[in-house]
C-alpha cells in the first residue's frame, strides 16, 4: 500500500520499524489516517495466536466474580 505523505522506515534487517506521517499532506483526511493506523495494528498482530470465536464468546459471557 502506497500512501502520499507516509514513509515506512526500516531497521538494519530491512523490517519495518517506524512510520513517518507528513500531517500537512494528510490534514483534513482523518479517515485516511485512521485507516492507516488500523492497517498498522493489523500488521503488527498478524503472528498473534488465533482464538476460536466460540472460546472467546464463552470468556466474554462468563460472569465476573467480585
WOUR-V11569 format. One line per field, one symbol per residue. ss: DSSP state (2 for helix, 1 for strand, 0 for the rest). A space follows every 10 residues. Layout:
BEGIN
ss = ???
END
This chain:
BEGIN
ss = 0000011111 0000011111 1022220002 2222222222 2222000000 0022222222 200000
END
